[in-house]
Amino acid sequence: MQIEITNRPAASVARLELGVQENVTCEVGAMIAMTTGITVETTTRNKGGGGGILKGLKRMFAGESFFLNQFTAQQAGQHLIIGPNLLGDIVHHRQSGGSMIVQGSSWLASGPGIEIDATWAGFSQALFGGEGIFWVKCTGTGDLLLNSFGAIYEVDVQDQYVVDTGHIVAFEDTLQFKIGAAGKSWIGSFLGGEGLVCKFSGRGKLYCQSHNPPSLGKRLGPRLKPK
């Protein structure tokens, strides 16, 4: 599978070139256009994976769809164009073993070598971090496409790194993090508008987004007229 990402970073789309019997699993509603030699199957599990209904339910708790769409090329020279629901960026992560932990709604598509599941965030992390109880867990070897609200930037964490809770897209499971105050005191952090942050430690790759939907909602909400 060959992947080309265009229109970055504000309105990114991904063009996937598929050979005969090559397939890709995508978030429901991600398809923009495709050639006629591609078939699509809607299911609760990624191709070759297990779990079925249980994994579908876990994905719903993680902020993704219960169903997945699997696109398979039946002829040579086929292509599929996909994009996220929100305006923003797409990044292609080539995974070679291990797991990538992805925030809800940021998983867009993956190749057949990636198993898609959900993982428990921990009650305290979910309660104070605002990212939900479950996250999407992508394990294996292959192509992984992530999307964001705004631009995506990549960080190779070597020791420690601090990110606002609403700006995390994904991180390798070799990283650990704790929720804490941005400043020296909780009161100062909230009065300064920074609030809660994720304090990462260890070594691994981290993807962050330049904007986040909750902040946009807070700005737009008071200006919208009631129905």
Residue pairs with C-beta under 8 A, 6 or more apart in sequence:
1 16
1 17
1 18
1 19
1 22
1 24
1 111
1 143
2 16
2 17
3 14
3 15
3 16
3 17
3 92
3 143
3 145
4 14
4 15
4 17
5 12
5 13
5 14
5 15
5 90
5 91
5 92
6 12
6 13
6 14
6 15
7 13
8 89
8 90
8 151
9 88
9 89
9 150
9 151
9 152
9 210
10 87
10 88
10 89
10 151
11 83
11 87
11 88
12 83
12 84
12 88
12 89
12 90
12 147
13 32
13 81
13 82
13 83
13 90
14 81
14 82
14 83
14 90
14 92
14 108
14 109
14 145
15 79
15 80
15 81
16 24
16 79
16 80
16 81
16 82
16 109
17 77
17 78
17 79
18 24
18 38
18 71
18 72
18 73
18 78
18 79
18 80
19 73
19 76
19 78
20 73
20 74
20 75
20 76
21 72
21 73
21 74
22 72
22 73
23 47
23 70
23 71
23 72
23 73
23 111
23 112
24 70
24 71
24 80
24 109
24 110
24 111
24 112
24 143
25 46
25 47
25 68
25 69
25 70
25 71
25 109
25 110
25 111
25 112
25 114
25 116
26 68
26 69
26 70
26 71
26 82
26 108
26 109
27 64
27 65
27 68
27 69
27 107
27 108
27 109
28 42
28 65
28 67
28 68
28 69
29 65
29 85
30 69
30 82
30 83
30 84
30 108
30 109
31 40
31 69
31 71
31 80
31 81
31 82
32 81
32 82
32 83
33 80
33 81
34 71
34 78
34 79
34 80
34 81
35 77
35 78
35 79
35 80
37 73
37 74
37 75
37 77
37 78
38 71
38 72
38 73
38 74
38 78
38 80
39 71
39 72
39 74
40 69
40 70
40 71
40 72
41 69
41 70
41 72
42 67
42 68
42 69
42 70
43 67
43 68
43 70
44 51
44 52
44 53
44 55
44 56
44 66
44 67
44 68
45 51
45 52
45 55
45 56
45 68
46 68
46 70
46 110
46 112
46 114
46 115
46 116
47 70
47 72
47 112
48 112
49 55
49 115
49 116
51 58
51 117
55 116
55 117
55 118
56 66
56 67
57 66
58 117
58 118
58 134
59 65
59 66
59 116
59 117
59 118
59 136
60 66
61 118
61 132
61 133
61 134
62 104
62 118
62 132
62 134
62 135
62 136
63 103
63 104
63 105
63 132
63 134
63 136
64 104
64 105
64 107
64 118
64 136
68 116
71 80
82 108
82 109
82 145
83 90
83 147
84 90
84 108
84 147
84 148
85 105
86 105
86 147
86 149
86 213
87 149
88 147
88 148
88 149
88 150
88 151
88 152
88 209
88 211
89 147
89 148
89 150
89 151
89 152
89 209
90 108
90 145
90 146
90 147
90 148
90 152
91 145
91 146
91 147
91 148
91 152
91 154
91 169
91 207
92 143
92 144
92 145
93 100
93 143
93 144
93 145
93 146
93 170
93 205
93 207
94 142
94 143
94 144
95 114
95 138
95 140
95 141
95 142
95 143
95 144
96 141
97 140
97 141
98 139
98 172
98 173
98 174
99 137
99 138
99 139
99 172
99 173
100 137
100 138
100 139
100 144
100 170
100 171
100 172
100 173
101 119
101 135
101 136
101 137
101 170
101 171
101 172
101 173
102 135
102 136
102 137
102 138
102 146
102 169
102 170
103 131
103 132
103 135
103 136
103 168
103 169
103 170
104 131
104 132
104 134
104 135
104 136
106 136
106 146
106 147
106 148
106 169
106 170
106 209
107 116
107 136
107 138
107 144
107 146
108 145
108 146
108 147
109 143
109 144
109 145
110 116
110 138
110 142
110 143
110 144
110 145
111 142
111 143
111 144
112 142
113 140
113 141
113 142
113 143
114 138
114 139
114 140
114 141
114 142
114 143
114 144
115 138
115 139
115 140
116 136
116 137
116 138
117 136
117 137
117 138
117 139
118 134
118 135
118 136
118 137
119 134
119 135
119 136
119 137
120 133
120 134
121 129
121 131
121 132
121 133
121 134
121 135
123 133
124 179
125 131
125 177
125 178
125 179
126 132
126 133
128 179
128 196
129 165
129 179
129 196
129 198
130 165
130 166
130 196
130 214
131 165
131 168
137 173
138 144
146 152
146 169
146 170
146 207
148 169
148 207
148 209
148 210
149 209
149 211
149 212
149 213
149 216
150 209
150 210
150 211
150 212
151 209
151 210
152 169
152 207
152 208
152 209
152 210
153 207
153 208
153 210
154 205
154 206
154 207
155 161
155 205
155 206
155 207
155 208
156 204
156 205
156 206
157 175
157 200
157 201
157 202
157 203
157 204
157 205
157 206
158 203
159 201
159 202
159 203
160 199
160 200
160 201
161 199
161 200
161 206
162 182
162 197
162 198
162 199
162 200
163 197
163 198
163 200
163 206
163 208
164 182
164 194
164 195
164 196
164 197
164 198
164 212
165 179
165 195
165 196
165 197
165 198
166 212
166 214
166 215
167 208
167 209
167 210
167 211
167 212
168 198
168 206
168 207
168 208
168 209
169 207
169 208
169 209
170 206
170 207
171 177
171 200
171 204
171 205
171 206
171 207
172 204
172 205
172 206
173 204
174 202
174 203
174 204
175 200
175 201
175 202
175 203
175 204
175 206
176 200
176 201
176 202
177 198
177 199
177 200
177 201
178 198
178 199
178 201
179 196
179 197
179 198
179 199
180 196
180 197
180 199
181 188
181 189
181 195
181 196
181 197
182 189
182 192
182 194
182 195
182 196
182 197
183 189
183 192
183 194
189 195
189 196
200 206
